[in-house]
Structures are given as C-alpha cells and as structure tokens.
C-alpha cells in the first residue's frame, strides 16, 4: 500500500514566503498595485489602524466585490505608513497546503520564517477564512491571547460569516461589509468622473447641491454597462470577462453560494430547489411576488420558500422591500412584496446582458437604484401599492411613520409632458401632504408644478449616481447632494 504524504514543514514555509512578496520587494504585486482603491477603503482602513480597542476586523461581503484586492491595498497602505513589510503577513486559507492547520499554527510558522517573536506589533491577514472550521473560535482565542497583533480576516460566505461573527465575536470582532460597486464607484474606477459635476442651485425656495452632467448620452451608456457588469470591479474593467460574464460569475454565485455555502450553513438538503427559486427571483428582479406565485413558478413549497428568501437575503444576494398602502399604513400580514437583486449585474451574468431598449430595462433600472439605497444601512425603503395605484420608493419618518418623500422611477421622457400619467403619484402625495416629488427620466431634467405639487424630473442614471455617492460620502462625513 502506498504511503500518503503530507505537506512538509519546508513546503508550508516556502508557501508563506511566496504569498508575501513584499518582504523582499517592499511593495505588493503590480497586478494589485495597478488597480484603483475602492472608495470604501477609506472606511475600512481606520478600523485596522485602531489600536485602543483590541478587536479583529472581519471583512465580509458577496463574492467578487473586491475583498482580496482591498486586503492587498491595505498591505501597501501599511507599508507606506511606515510599518515594516516583514511585520505584515497574508494567508489565503483556501490554499490546500494550509488544510488542517489552525490559525495559531499559521501564526507560529510566520514567526519562524521571518525570525520574529510575539513581542512585536504585527498585522496578520487571513483571507477566505470560512474555509477553516470553527474559525470564529480560533480567531477569538488569538485576539484574547496576542494583544500586540492586529488580526484582519475576510470571507465570501457572507451569511456564514455574519452568523458566526455575531454568535462568537461579541466584543472581539468588528464587522465591515463590502457591498457591490455603486454606480458612483464604477464611474470613479473607470476614470469617468469628468462626466458628473456638483453644482449649487435653488428651486422652490430651497438652495442645495445637485449633481449634473453635460453628456447624458454617454452617462446613460455607462449606466447600462454598469447594470450589466458594473457591480463587480474585475468584471467592469475587463472586456474579456464582459464577453462571457457567466463564465466568471455564475460558478462563484451558483456553485459556491447556492450549492455549497448556504446548504452547509443551514442544512439545506435540496440545493436544486434553492437554485430554482433564486433563478426565478433573479430573472424577475423588481417584480412584486407572493409566496403562492413563487411556489407555483419554482416548484418549492411555500413554507420552504419563506426560509430560502431569508437565507438569500442574509447572503446579500437579494433584498425584500415591503409594501404600504395609499395612506402609508403597513400591512399586518405581508402577502405580497417586491424582491430586488442586491447587485444588478447578477441578472446579466446568469442570463444575458440587457440592451438600452430591452423590455426588462425598467425593472433593471429600478434594481440598480435600489442597490444604491442598499448601501445606506440606516434607510428602510418601502413601496406603496393600492387598488389601481403604485409608487416605487417611499421613505417613512422613524418617529411618526409618515412619508417624508416619494420617488417614481421611469426610463422614459413622456411623463415630463404628460403629468396626467402620474395620477397615482399625485394621489399619494396629496393624501400624505407631500408638496414635492421626484420622477426619474431617460435623459431630461426639468421642474413642473401642477395643482400645488412640484415634480422634479432627473435622469435615472444621474439619480442612481447621486444616491450611490451620497451613501458612501455620508459614511465619510462629506456633505451630500440632494437625492429626493
């Protein structure tokens, strides 16, 4: 019988050295260095530099949104800020050579290969930590044991990470969620910021900051490209990947999240049921659903569907939007609701990219805009629906649960000249004492007044940019533009 061989100590040490080329070059690989930092980097990095609170930083989020790239940008930032390159160690936990090794053993191997001891201030990065069983227990022990070391971990099995982090990491872990790209970040990554400028203007007696563009046709072209590819940084920058997005995205989303991560976390037996449900939702993103309808279309039992929708939402794949009536009252028992993909590019990757005049373009414009609002973690959007009427987005006040503003999303200019076609929106605003409302268009900016109600018209692409930019800049305490 052949003897099964394990990896030797020398092979493991060589791999650690290979994964950390900056120990010799004092800089990260050119491939990562050439990529622009995501704007979220300025929110993430202060958590790493924080020394007063002894906590590990847990970077989590959907697959393919740039977590590993952000970690390498962090390495370069640490080196640029005077941290010795040899005090920074990166491990990719999914590498088979580390299989069976604990985090503690990896740490000790690093110390051995660099000839350092635990009296040093060190930065240890564990990428794709979900591949280690009971990672949260191991990490908590490390945080408690080594007070001079800053531990940074990342993982793509977001549902599992969030669950385990909450259960075991209280007071030991700081969670940071990296969402898909906003349209604003997409424009920034593609060096297209010249397309949008900030201006100050006054309407209806209120002066404020607004974003405007001098080339709406080009902005719209990039908006469609963002819907198809832009939620994923790597995909948005690579024409080769865009020629076959399913090849690069589908396997990561379907195979790893739906067929592996979620089933292992929640004990799902029939993975094809989950896949069937998600496919139905993804294809119809932005539609109103009922449990009965989903059950018929996907062939999954109603009670099972309720659980699956919860799992998909925790995995950052979908967002459920609840309904209010014409008087802004919530329903005691939600029998119908809207579901949006958290990343519009998922639909194009699973099926096919959409065109500017596609029949489903309206739903995907809505999906893109809702995905921007998803970056604003304090905001809970609703939609209003009653017999014969609907309004796309409503914000309710926290205190009184009364509408603060209402927005209607359109990918058309015809409503600018035909205010009578906005009768449902007008009815809702009048009933709820709203004096102004916003309606998105294809490419027209205008302000109209009718029967005491002011309609502000703005292109959907510009509105999407504004909401996404505000969501990030609010967290950075940068003054925001008006977005409703």
N, C-alpha and C positions, 0 to 999 in steps of 0.2 A: 504493500500500500504506500502511495506517495505521501511524503510529509508536507503538510500545509504550512507555508511560510507566512510569517507576519512581517510587517514593515520593520526595518531595523531602526535603531535609535539614530544612526547616522543619516538615514534617508529622511527621517522626520525633521532633524535639524537642518538638513540641506533645503528641505521644502520651505521651512520657516524663513530661511535666509533668502530664498528665491522670491517669496511673496513680499519681501520688504526691501526692494532695490534701493530705496533712499538711504539705507545705512551706508552705502558706498558712494552714491551719486549726490546725495543731499537734496534730491528732488524726485517727485513722482514721475511715473511713465508719461512720455509725451502724448500718448493717446488720451489720457485723462486730463493732462495739463492743457490740452488744446480746447477742451470743452468749456463753455461759459458756465459759471456757477448759477444754479437756480437761485431765484430771489429769496427763496425760503432759507438759504444758507445763513443769512444774517439773523434769522430767528433761531436756527438750530445751534450755531457755534457758541453763543453765550452760555448755553447750558453745559457745554464741555469745559469752558474756562471757569465756571463757577466752582470755587474751592471751599466756600464756607459750609455748604451742605454736602455731606458725603452720600452721594447718590450715583447710581449708574444711569446713563442716558439710554433709553430704549427707542431707537428709530424704527418706526413701523409704517406700513402703508401697502397699497396694492403692488403687484409685480410690475416691473418695467417702468416705474416712475422716476428712477434715478437715485435710489438709495446708496448703491455701491459707489457711484460716481461722487456723490456728496461726501462719502467717507474718505475717498482719496483727496478730494478738495480740502477736507478737514486736515488730513496729514500735511498737505503743503502749507496750509494756514498756520499750523502749529510750528512747523519748521521756520516759516517766515517771521513768526513772532518769538524766535529765539530758543525754541525747545530743541534740544539735541535730537538729531534724527534717530539715533540708536535708543532713545527713550520712548519711541513710538513703535508699536508692533501691531500688525494686521494679520488676522487669521480668517480664512474662508472656511467656515465649519463644514460646508457641504463637501469639501475635498475628501475623497475616500481615505487618504493617508492619515487623517485625524480620527477616523472611525474608532470608537472605543476609548478614546482619550477624554478625560474630564477637563473642564476649564482650568482647574488647578494644575493639572499635569502640563497643559499647553503653556501656562504662565511660567512654570519652572523650566520648561525646555527653552523658552525665550531667554530667561535669565542666564541659562547655561551657555547658549550660543553667542550671547553678547557680553558674557563675563560681567554681569551686573548683579547687584543684590537688592533686597527689598527695602533698603533704606532710601532708595532713590524715588523721586517723583516720576511716575511713568504713566503712559497713555496706552491702554490695551483695547484693541478693537476686535470684536467677534462678529463677523458678517454671516448672515443666514443662520442665526442661532437656533432657529426652530428645528434644525436637523439633529440637535442634541436632546436626548430625552431628559426631562425634568431640568431643563436649562435654568428655569427660574429659581429652583432650589440651589443649584450650583452658583448662580450669579449672586444671589442674596448672601451666601456664605463668603464669597470673595469680597463683596462690599463691606461686610462686617469685619473681615479679617485683615484687609490691606488698606489702611486709611490713606496712604500716600499715592495710591493708584486710582486713576480715573478710568472707569470701565465704560466703553461705548459699545452697544450691541445693535444689530439690525436684523430684521426679518421680514419676509414677504407674506408669510402665513398670518396675515393681519388679525384674523379672527382669533386664532390660537394665541397669538402674542398678547392681544388685548386682554383676553380671558385670564391667561396665566399671570400677566403683569398685575392685574387687579387683585387676583387671589393671593399672590405670594410676595408682591413687591411693595406693599404699603409702606411708605416711609423710606424705601430703599431705591426705588426706581422713579425716574422722571420720564414719562412717555412723550414722544414727539411724533405726530402723524404727518407724513409727507403725502399730500394728495396728488392726483394727476395735474399736469400743467394747466394753469389758467390761460385764457387767450392772451392776456397781457404778458405772461411769461413766454408764451410762444413767440409773440412779436419781439420781445427782448432777445430771446435766444437766436432768432433769425436775423438780428440786426436790422429790424424794420421800424424802430421807434420813431423815425422821422415821419411816419405816416400819421401819427397822432400827436396833437399838441394840447396843452392845458390853457384854457382861456377863461377870463372872468367876464360874466355878463349878467344883465338884470332882466328878469321878466316877472310880471305880476307883483312888482314891488319888492321882490327878493333878489339880492345880489349873491352870486355864488360862483364856484369854479366848475367848469364843464370841460370835457374832452371833445375835441373836434378833429376832423380830418379834411385835408384838401384833395384827397384822392379816394373817394368812397368805392370806386370800381375796384381798385387794387386791394383795398382793405377787405372788401367782400370776397375777392378771390382767395385771399389768405384765410378768411373766416371759414370758407368751405373746406379748405385744406386742413385747417385746424380741426373741424368737425370730423374729418376722415382720418387724420393721422396725428393731430397735434397734442392729444392728451399724453402721449408717450414721447419723452425727449429724444431718445435714439431714433425712433421712427420718424419724427418730424424733421430731422436733419439728414435723413438718408433716402435718396431717391431709389436706391436699390431695394431697400426694405419696403418702400411705398408701392413698388411694382407687385409685391406679393405680401401684403401685411399679415394675412392669415398664417403664413409660414412662421412668422416671427412672434406673433401674439397669441394665436389660437392655442398652441400647445402649452404656453405658460398659463393661460387663463383656464382653459378647459381641463387639460390633463393634470396640472399641478394644484389648482384651487378647487375645482368642482369634483374631480375624480380622486383627489388624494387628501388635500389639507382639510376640507370641510368634513368628508366622511370619517377621517381618523379622529377629528376633534369631537364630533357629535354622534359618532356611532351609526352613521347612515349606511344602510345595507344596500339599497338600490340606487347606485350612483347614476344610472341612466335616467331615472325619474327626475333627479335633481337637474341633470343636464337638459332634459326635455323642457322642464319648467323655465330654466334660465334662458334657453334659446327662444322660447315663446315671448318672454318678457323683453329680451334684448331686441328682437325684431320689431316689437310694438312699443318701444320706449316712448313715453309721453302720453300714452293712451290711458283711459280710465278702465280699471279692471274690477271684477268681482271674483270672489273665491269660486263661485259656481262656474263662471265663464272660464277661469283658468283651469279648473278641474276638467272641464269638457275638452278644452283645447290641448292640454298637456297629458291627459290621462292619469293624473295624480289625484288621490283622494283629498277632499277639502281640508281636513284636519292636518294632513301631512303638508299641504301647501302653506298653511299658516306658519308652521315651523320652518320650512325651507326659506320662506321670504325673510324671516328673522335672521337666519344664518347668512343669507346672501347680503343682507344689509350690514351685518356685523363684519362681513368680509370686504366691505367698501366697494361692492360691485353694483348695488342698486340703492335708490333712496325712495322711500314711500312718502307721498305727500297726501295729507288728509284734507277732507272737504269741510267747508262751512256752507250755510245756506244764504239766501239773499239778505237776511238780517244779521249775518256774521255769527250765527249760532253754530256751535259744533254739534255734531251728531253723537248721541249717546252710544249708538252701536253702528260702527262703520261697516256698511255693507258694500260700499264701493270706494275706490281710492285710485290715485294715479301712481304709477311707478316710472321712475327715470333711471337710466344708466348713470352712474356717477362719472363716467368718462365717455363722451360721445363717440370717441374713436373705436370703442369696443364693437359697436354695431358694424362699422366698416370692415373691421378685422374678421369678424365672424361670418359676414355675408359678402357685401361688396360696397365699395365707396359710393357715395351719393353724388349726383350732379346738381348744379345750381337750380335747375328747374324740375328736379325729381319730385314725384308725387308725395314723397315722405319728408321733403325738406322742412316743412313746417314743424313736424314733430322733433326733428333733429336740431333745429334752431332753438326750440324750447328746451331740449335736453342739454344743449351747450350752455344756455343761460342758467338753467337750474344747477348745473355742475359748478358754475362760478359761485352761486349763492351757497353751495355746499362748503366752500372754503371759509365762509363766515360762520364759525361754530356757534355763535350766540343767536343766530337768526333761525326761526322756525317758519318756513313759508307755508301758506295754505292756498287752495284754490276754491273759488265759490261756484256752486252749481245748484240750480233750482229748475223747476219745470220750464223748459224753453230758454234758459239762460246760463251763461258761464263767464267767469273772469279768471284769467290764467294765474296771476300771483297776487296774493293779498298779505299784507303784514298787519298783524294784530298787536295792540299795545299789551304789554305784560300785565299791567295793573287792571285795566278795565275790559280787556279782550275786545276792544273796539278797533275797527280798521284805521290804520294810520295812512296807508296809501294802497293803491291798486294799480296793477300794470297789465296791459293786454299785449301779447306777443304776436306780431304778424310779420310775414315775409312778403309784403305787398305794399304798394303805394296807394291803392284805391281808396283806403279809408280816410286819407287826408282830404279828399274831395267829397267823400260821402259819409259825413258824420252820422247820418241816419242808420248806417250799417253797424254802428257802435251802440245801438239802443240798449243792449244788455249791460254794457259797461256804464252807460249813463244812468240806467235804472239803479244799478248797485251803488254808484257814487251818490246819487241823490238820496237814496234810502238811508245811507250811512254818513251823510253830511260831509262828504269829501268835495272840496272845491276844485282840486286839480287832479289830473290823472295822466299817466304816461302810456303811449302806444308806440310800439316799435314798427318800423317800416323796412322796405328793401333798401332805399338809398336817400330818402327825403328827410330833411329837418324842417320843422315848422311848428308854429303855435296857433291854435284856433280856439275861439271862445264861442260857446253856444248855450243859451239858456242858463247862464250862471256857472257853467262848468268849463274849465280851461283844459284843453287837450294839448299835451306836449308830445310832438312826434319826433322820434330819433331813430336812425338806422339800427337794426338789430345787432349788427357787428360792433357798432360803437358802444351800444348799451352793454353788450357782453364784455367788451374790453373794460369798460368803466367799473362794472360790478366785480370783475376779477381783480382789477388793480386795487380797488378800494379794500377788498378782502385781505390782501397781503399788506397794504400800506397801513391799514388800521392797526394791525398787529405790530407794525414798526413805529407806530405813533406819528405817522406822516399825515398832514391834513388831507382830507378826502374830497373828491369831486362829488357833485350831486348825481344820484343814480336812481331817482324815482320822482 
